Amino acid sequence: MTDNQESFESFKNNLDQISIVCPQTFVISRNGVLSGTVDRRILDSAHRHKIKVIPLIVNSGFNSQLLHTILFNPQARKRSIVMMVSIAKKLKLDGWQFDLEGLNISDKDSFTAYFKETAIALHNENLSLSAALVHAVENNGGPTPYHNFLFENWRAGYSFKELAEAGDFLSIMAYDQHTRRTPPGPVAAVDWVERIIQYLLTEGVAPEKISLGIPDYSIHSYADYSEEKGIFTNAQQFGYKNVQYLLGKYNPEISWSEKAGCHYAVWDNDGVYEYMYIEDGASLRSKLGILAKYKLRGISVWVLGKEATDFWTVLAKETIPKK
């Protein structure tokens, strides 16, 4: 969850279906200093309803140079680990999740070593360690320079099998298949998501260590202009309320893509086509089929407050109730 009203309201209204909450409220500095906190209302509600609290640790802006600096500074790594233990005791947390992104392929061994050091220290204190990891579908640069850029700068730095064995679980971010930097397309087509899981399994990651990352936001792609960039293709991630607003405004026909496992709409905005790929209860059901097929640990949803009105209903019908 994020630190805002819509995320808080979603958490408060769906406590009975949440087993772990991960507030994205902590950042790490180049010196390994952690800063942030967790809303006391979240801590109190989580403890009352037996929900584990495992905050995310983020390198601000997913800055790759910042992450590189931390990884190659033994004092910074040690300092951050000491602070993780101290803060966890103070706030009565259950553990931490690394959300350290922008990892370059050249930093793979250092990241793995840092994660293992942290896991040992946290486990000694009865705290868990997990990681939110960028997806991968193959261990090569792919068919285009775009694919190669993502591989070297975002995907190839994670040793999935080693991290899974050292930590408690991996939240695999099986989303952002299409963004403002790509042609229009789904956030997370179900066939593409399945490729991600199949790749992880072939890499030796145990299915019980995989938490399938599921998006609950949609993507709107359109033509845009600014004085700085000129004319360019843009895209925005929208929560379901904004999706409904745009669909109501333009009144397009809504179609279903069997391949992508999601609804989508295309409309004409004064001669220029705009696209909306929608994450809702139907797309969630498609992805939960992968969860069942491969007997995965569970799901990790980004982000509380963006979900469709039928999200929680589908989740309740398709998954095992929280114990």
N, C-alpha and C positions, 0 to 999 in steps of 0.2 A: 504494500500500500504506500501511497505518497501522503505528504503532510498537507492535506486540504480537506475541505468539508465533504465533498462528494465521496472521497475514499473512506473517510471516517464514518459517514452515514451507512455506506454499504457494509462495512465491517460490523457496525452496531446492529444492523438489521439481519445479519446472516451468521451470527455466532455459532449456531447449531450445525453449520455445514463447513466450518473452517477448523482444521486441525493444527495448522501452523500459520502465523502471520509474520510477514517480513517487512517491517517499515523501512523505507528507503530514506533514512535520516542521518546516516553517518558517512563522513568523507575522511579520506586519509591524505595527509600532506606528504611532501617529498621527504620529510624527516621521519615519517612513520607515526606522526601524531594523529590520533583519532579525535574527531570533534563531532558533536551531535548529541541527541537524546531521544527518548521515546515518550510520547504523550502519556501522562500518568493515567488518563482514562482508558487508554488502550491496554496498558499493563494491568490495571485493575480488572477490566472486563475479561482479558485473556486468562488471568489467574483464576477467576471465578468459574470460567467455562472450560477449564482444562485445555486451553489453547497454548501451544508453545510459541514463545516470542523469540524470533531469530532475525535480528536486523541485518540489512544489507550493508556492506562496506564498499564504497564507490570511490574510484579515482575520478575526481571532478572533471566533467566534460569528456570522460573516457579518454583522457589525454595520454597518448602512448609514451611520450617522453617522461611525463611524471611517473608513470608505472615503471618504466625502465630504471629511473633513478632510484626508486624504492627497492626494486629487486636486486640492484647491485650495491646496496648499502646495508651491510650486515647489522649495523647499529639501528638503522631505521626499521628493519624487519623485526629485530628483537624488541625494540621499543613498542611497536604496534601490537605485538603478541602480549606483552605485559599489560598494555592498556586494555586489550580485549578481555583478559581475565579480570582485571580490576573493575571495568565497567559492568561486566556480566554479573559480578557479585553484588555490586551496588544496586543495579536495577532488577536483579533476580531474573536474568535472561536465561534462555535454554541453550544458546549457542550463537554462532555467527554464520553468515553466508557471504563469501567473496562475490562481488559483482564488479570485478576488475576487468575492464574491456579495453580494446585498442591494443591488444597484446601482439607484438611482432613475433614472427617466426624465430628470430634470432634469440629471443628471450625465453624460449620454451623450457630449457633446463632450469633456469633460475626461478621461473614461476613455479615449477613443480617442486623444487626444493623448498621454497617459501611456504607453499601449501602444506607440504609434509611436516615442516617444522611447527607450523601453526596447529595442525591436526594433533600432533603428539602432545603439545602443551595444553590444548583445550581438552582433549580426552583425559588427560591426567587430572583435570578439574571437573570431570563429569559434564563437560560442555560439548556440544556437537559442532562440527564444521562441515559445511556444504559449499557448493559453488554454482552460481548462475553462469553457464557457459554458452558462448556463441555457437550456433549449429555448424555442422560440416556434413557434406554428403560424399566426399571422396578425399583421398590423400594425394591430390595433385592440383595443379594450378587451374584446371578447367579449360573450357574451349575458347575463352576470350580474355583480353587484357582486363576487363572488368572483373571477371571471375578470379583472375590471378591476383589482382589487387586485394580483393577480399580475403583470399586464401593466405597471403603472406602477412597481411596487416591486422586481420581480425580472427581468423579461424585456426591457422596451423600452429599457434603457440600453445595450444592446450593438449597435454598428453592425457587423453580421456581415460584410458584404462588405469594409469597410475593414480590419477586424481580420484577416481571412483574407489579404488582400493584403499587409499589413505583416508578419505573422508567418509561421511555418513551417507550422502547421496549427491547427485548432480541434477540441478534444474537446467534442462537443455532448452535453450530459447529457440524453439522451432517456429519462429515468426520473423517478420520483416523480410519476406521473400521479395516483395516489391516495395519500393520506397519512392521518395521524391527524385531519386537519382536514376530510376529505371522507367521503362514504359509502364503503362497501367497494368495492374494485375493484382491477384489476391494477396492478402497479408500472409496467409499460410495455407496454400492448397494442400488438401489431404494427401494426395499422391506424393507430393514433395516432402511433407512431414514424415510419411512412412519411409521414404528414402533415408532421412536423417536417422531414424531409429534403426533401420537395417544396417546402416554404416557403423553406428556405435556398437551394435551387437557383434559385427564382424571384427571390430577392433578389440573385442574381448571384454567390453563393459557388461557386467552382470545386469540383467533386466530389473532386478529388485533394487538396484542403485540408481535407476533412471526415473526421474520425475519429468514428465512430458510438459514442456513449457507451452502454454496455450494463450493466445491473445484474445482479449474480449473487446478490442477496439477495431474499427473499420478504417478503410483508407479511401480518400476522395482525391482523384487525380484530375488536373485541369491545367489549362494554359494560363501563364501568369506573366507579369512585367514589373520591373523595378528599374530606376535610373542606374543603379549600380550594376545589375546583371543584364539589363535589356529584356528581351523576350525569352522565356524558358518554360519548361514543363515542371509543374510543381505538384506536390501531394501533401495532404494533411491527414494525421491520424485523428479520427473522430470517435467520441463516445456515442452510445446509441441514441441519446436524446438529440444530438446534433445530426445524426444520420436521419432520424425521423423528420427533423426540420427540413433538411434539404430534399428528401423524397416528397414531402408535402408541398414544398415550394415549386418543384419542377414536374411532379406527378409522372415520373417515367414508369414504363413497364418493368416489373421486377422479375428476373429470370433466375433459374437454378443451374449451376454448372456441376454436372456429375463428376467431372474430372477434378475440379477444385474443391468440391464438397462445400460450396457456399452460394449464397444468393449474390446477385450483382445487378446493377442498373446502369444504363447508358442514356444520356439525354443530350439534346441539342440546345446549347446556350448561345443563341444568335449566330448559328452556323458553325460553332466550335463544339465538338463533342467533349463531354465530361463523363467520368467513370466513378462508380462507387462499388467497391467490393465489401460485402457486409459480413461481419461476424455476429452471429446470433445463436439461438438455441439449436437451430438445425446444423450449423457448422460445428458447434460444440459436440453434438451427437456424432457427427462424422469422425471427429478426432478421438472421441472416447472409444470408438471402435478399435483404434490402434492400441490404446491402453489395454483393452481386454485381450486383443489378439496376441500381443507380445508379453502379457502378464507383467507389466511395468509396475513400479512402486506406487505411482499416483500422478497427480498433475500439479503444476505450478502456474498460476494464472497471473498475467500482467494486464490490467492492474485494477484493483478494487475501485468501483465507481464508474467504470466505462461500460459495464456489461448491459446486454439487452434485457428486456423485461422478462423473457422466458428462460434466461440463463440458469437461475437457481432451481427452477422447476425441472429442467432437463437434467441438471447435475444430480438432483435428488433421485430421479428415476433410474439413472444409468450407472450410479456408483454405489459402493458399499457405504452405509451410514457411518458417520464418525462415532468411534467408540467412546 
